[in-house]
């Protein structure tokens, strides 16, 4: 790896080359890889999220940590997402609480760099999810609201202001419309995986069509919303 004389993050410069910035401490190669990954997210107008299932879980029915492939609108895999938790306590939580369990999901670049952290606290009904960057900076929150015969979520920015709603009509159980006021600006849709897959596993595929003009941070909030929706509405233990 070649050294640089100017930090792409803080602008520090030196006549001598460096691989770790002496000023802000960032590892230059990882910073550039992360920026490249975020550009891919900013440039795509849609994502496909594909849950990965292992044969051990399919055959035994025992719930393991959720893992996902995340692809852009052209079908290129750009990210991965993995649920944390390999301890005995988290195994028990998955077994007894199943889809109600609290979780932390890390969104990773192709190089394995952590990009976003999604945290869900335990809730019986008013489910919520916090979306942060890997450095801990809050990007936003998704909260389920009380509604009868409908599924409604509020999307908040980092300052707690409502910026969008997710609206799931009762007669279209696999579709959530991204709305601002009365305008429908995008969708989150669960894609049916076929009879065998739906019968023997709880693996889910989702598609997001983003509202126009969103930056990578706002798109990350909707990406987080997919995982919350998956757990709340579709993550059910099969008989």
C-alpha positions in Angstrom: 0.0 0.0 0.0 1.4 3.4 -1.0 1.6 6.1 1.7 -0.1 9.5 1.3 1.0 13.0 2.1 -2.4 14.4 2.8 -5.2 12.9 4.9 -8.4 12.6 2.9 -10.5 13.0 6.1 -9.1 15.9 8.0 -6.8 17.5 5.4 -3.6 17.1 7.5 -0.5 17.2 5.2 3.1 16.3 5.6 6.2 16.2 3.4 6.7 12.6 4.6 4.2 10.0 3.5 2.0 8.3 6.1 -0.5 5.4 6.2 -2.2 6.4 9.5 -3.0 10.1 9.9 -0.9 11.6 12.7 -3.6 14.2 13.3 -7.0 12.4 13.3 -5.6 8.8 13.6 -7.6 7.4 10.7 -6.2 4.5 8.7 -6.1 6.0 5.2 -6.8 2.7 3.3 -9.8 1.8 5.4 -11.2 5.3 5.2 -10.9 5.3 1.4 -12.6 1.9 1.2 -15.4 3.1 3.4 -15.9 6.2 1.3 -16.0 4.1 -1.8 -18.7 1.9 -0.3 -20.8 4.9 0.8 -20.6 6.2 -2.8 -22.1 3.0 -4.0 -25.0 3.4 -1.7 -25.5 7.0 -2.6 -25.5 6.2 -6.3 -28.0 3.4 -6.3 -31.8 4.1 -6.5 -32.8 0.6 -5.2 -31.5 -2.2 -3.0 -32.2 -5.9 -2.7 -31.7 -7.5 0.7 -31.4 -11.3 0.7 -31.4 -13.2 3.9 -28.9 -16.1 4.1 -29.9 -19.3 5.8 -27.6 -22.1 6.8 -28.6 -25.8 6.4 -28.3 -26.4 10.1 -31.0 -23.9 10.8 -33.2 -25.2 8.0 -33.0 -28.8 9.1 -33.3 -28.2 12.9 -35.5 -25.1 13.0 -33.2 -23.6 15.6 -32.9 -19.8 15.2 -29.3 -18.6 14.5 -27.9 -15.1 13.9 -29.5 -13.4 10.9 -27.2 -12.7 8.0 -28.0 -10.8 4.8 -26.5 -10.0 1.4 -27.2 -6.4 0.2 -27.2 -5.7 -3.6 -27.6 -2.6 -5.7 -30.1 -2.1 -8.4 -27.9 -4.0 -10.9 -27.7 -7.0 -8.7 -24.1 -6.4 -7.6 -23.4 -7.3 -3.9 -22.2 -4.1 -2.2 -22.7 -4.9 1.5 -23.3 -7.6 4.0 -25.2 -7.4 7.3 -24.8 -9.7 10.3 -26.6 -9.9 13.6 -24.2 -9.8 16.6 -24.3 -12.4 19.4 -22.6 -15.7 19.9 -22.8 -15.9 23.7 -25.0 -18.3 25.6 -27.2 -15.4 26.8 -27.9 -14.3 23.2 -28.6 -17.9 22.2 -31.2 -18.1 24.9 -32.7 -14.8 23.9 -33.1 -15.9 20.3 -34.7 -19.2 21.5 -37.2 -17.7 23.9 -37.9 -14.2 22.4 -37.5 -15.2 18.7 -38.7 -12.3 16.6 -39.2 -10.0 19.6 -35.5 -10.2 20.6 -33.4 -7.1 20.9 -30.5 -7.1 18.4 -27.5 -5.3 17.0 -26.9 -5.7 13.3 -23.7 -4.5 11.7 -23.7 -3.4 8.0 -20.3 -4.2 6.5 -18.5 -3.3 3.3 -17.2 -5.9 0.9 -13.8 -5.4 2.5 -15.3 -6.1 6.0 -15.2 -2.6 7.3 -18.1 -1.6 9.6 -20.3 1.1 8.0 -23.5 1.2 10.0 -24.8 -0.2 13.3 -28.5 -0.9 13.8 -29.7 -1.4 17.4 -33.1 -2.6 18.4 -34.1 -2.5 22.1 -36.6 -4.9 23.5 -40.2 -3.9 23.0 -43.5 -5.8 23.1 -45.3 -3.6 20.6 -43.9 -0.1 20.0 -40.9 -1.5 18.2 -38.0 0.9 17.3 -34.6 0.9 15.7 -31.6 3.3 16.0 -29.4 3.7 13.0 -25.8 4.9 13.6 -22.6 5.2 11.7 -19.7 3.0 12.7 -18.2 5.9 14.7 -21.4 6.1 16.8 -22.9 9.2 15.1 -26.7 8.9 15.1 -28.4 9.0 11.7 -32.0 8.4 12.6 -34.6 6.2 14.2 -37.6 4.1 13.0 -40.5 3.7 15.4 -43.7 1.7 15.0 -46.9 3.6 15.8 -50.2 2.4 17.1 -52.7 1.6 14.3 -55.6 -0.7 13.8 -55.7 -2.8 10.6 -52.6 -0.9 9.3 -48.9 -1.0 9.9 -47.4 2.5 10.4 -43.8 3.5 11.2 -42.4 6.9 11.7 -38.9 7.7 10.3 -37.0 10.3 12.3 -33.8 12.2 11.5 -30.9 12.5 14.0 -32.6 15.4 15.7 -35.8 13.5 16.3 -37.8 15.2 13.6 -40.3 13.2 11.5 -39.1 13.1 7.9 -41.1 10.1 6.4 -43.7 7.5 7.3 -43.8 3.9 6.3 -47.4 2.8 5.6 -48.4 -0.9 5.2 -52.0 -1.4 4.0 -53.8 -4.4 5.5 -54.7 -5.8 2.1 -51.1 -5.6 0.8 -49.2 -7.3 3.7 -45.9 -7.5 1.9 -45.7 -3.8 0.9 -44.8 -0.7 2.8 -45.1 2.7 1.1 -42.5 5.4 1.9 -44.6 8.5 2.3 -44.2 12.2 3.1 -47.6 13.7 3.8 -49.9 12.2 1.2 -47.1 11.6 -1.3 -45.9 8.1 -2.0 -42.2 8.4 -2.8 -40.9 4.9 -2.6 -41.5 1.3 -1.4 -40.2 -1.5 0.8 -41.5 -4.8 -0.5 -41.0 -8.4 0.7 -40.3 -10.6 -2.3 -41.9 -14.0 -2.1 -39.2 -16.7 -2.1 -41.2 -19.6 -3.5 -43.3 -22.3 -1.8 -40.5 -24.5 -0.7 -38.5 -21.6 0.8 -41.5 -20.1 2.5 -42.5 -23.4 4.0 -39.2 -24.7 5.3 -37.4 -21.5 6.3 -38.1 -18.0 7.4 -35.5 -16.5 5.0 -36.8 -13.3 3.5 -35.9 -11.2 0.5 -36.7 -7.5 0.4 -36.5 -4.7 -2.2 -36.2 -1.0 -1.5 -37.0 1.7 -4.0 -35.7 4.9 -2.5 -37.3 8.4 -2.7 -35.4 10.6 -5.2 -32.4 12.6 -4.1 -31.5 10.8 -0.8 -27.9 10.8 0.4 -26.2 7.7 1.8 -27.1 8.5 5.4 -30.8 8.8 4.7 -30.7 5.6 2.6 -29.1 3.8 5.5 -32.1 4.7 7.7 -34.4 2.9 5.2 -32.0 0.0 5.0 -32.3 -0.3 8.8 -36.1 -0.1 8.5 -36.1 -3.3 6.4 -34.5 -5.3 9.2 -37.0 -4.0 11.8 -39.9 -4.8 9.5 -38.4 -8.3 8.8 -38.2 -9.1 12.5 -41.6 -7.6 13.5 -43.8 -8.9 10.7 -42.0 -11.8 9.0 -39.5 -13.4 11.4 -41.7 -16.2 12.7 -40.7 -19.7 13.8 -42.1 -22.2 11.3 -44.0 -25.2 12.5 
